[in-house]
Each structure stands twice: as C-alpha cells, then as structure tokens.
Amino acid sequence: MALFKKRTVGKPGEWYYCLEHKKVEEGPECPAKDRFGPYPNRAEAEHAMQTARERDLQWENDPKWHDTPAGTPRDDD
C-alpha cells in the first residue's frame, strides 16, 4: 500500500497554470513540476506568467538579495 496517494482529480475551485501545455487547468491535471498554483480563480491562473515575471523583477531589484554594492558589475553580466 502506498504511503501517499497521488491525487489525480483536483478540487473544484483550484486553478493551475501548466507550463508544459501553456494552459489553465481546474485541478491538477499535469505533474507538479510542470505547473504553477493553486490559484483561487481562473483569472489569476491565466496571469501566472505575468505574476512570475513581476516577482522576478522585484527580486532582482531587492537590495537585500544582492551582496555586491550598487554600480559594481557582477560576474554574470
């Protein structure tokens, strides 16, 4: 007997964005490694990639996450 059962059917109202198929799904249809979510509604799941870009930009511009002083070139530039 399996210790954890794989959930094959999502709960109504759980929305995901599938990175593999580039589509919104209600309930997890694809593996967790291929999706963002859950989101509370379809509209938020539809904007998952935009939300991810905005969060990446915030992180890139957050001085708490950078060890190099401002104006100093980094190795990956």
N, C-alpha and C positions, 0 to 999 in steps of 0.2 A: 504494500500500500504506500502510495506516495505521501511524503510528509506535507508537501504543498500542492494543492490542486491548481492547475493552470486555468485561469479564468478565460473562458472562450467567448462569453457574452457580456457585454458591458451593461452598466446600469443606465436606465433611461435618464437623460439629462447630463451625462458625462460626455464631453466633446473632446476630440483629439485632432491634431493635425499630423497626418502621415507624411514623413519626409521622403519616403520611398516613392509613393504614388502621387505626392503633392496634392492631397485632397483632405477634406474634413470628413471625420468619421464620428458617428454616435456610438459610443462604447469602443473599447479597444479591439479593432479588427486585426491590426498588424502588431508585430512584436514591439515591446517597449523600447528597444534600441532604435527603432525607426519612427518614433513619434514624440511629439510634444503634447503635454496635457497631464491631467484633465483640465478643461476649461469649463466654466459654469454655463456657457451658452455657445451656440453655433457662431455668432458674430465674433466673439473673442478668439475662437479657434481659427476662423478664417484669416485673422490678422496675426497669427502666431509668428510668422517670419518677420513681419514689421516690428512686433514687440521684441523679438530676439535681437534684431539689428539695433533698436533703440537702447536695449540693455547693454549690448556690446559697446556701443558708443559711450554710454555713461561710465562703464567700467574702464574703458581706455582713457577717459578724461578724469578719472578719480585719482587725485594725487596720493591717496592712502595706499594705492596698489602699485605704485612705482617707486623703485629705490633710487633711480637716477634723478639728479636735480633737473629742474626745468631748463630747457635750452641745451642740454647735453645730449649728443647723438647716442642712440642705443646701438647695440651690435646687430639687431635685426633690421635696421633702417637702411 
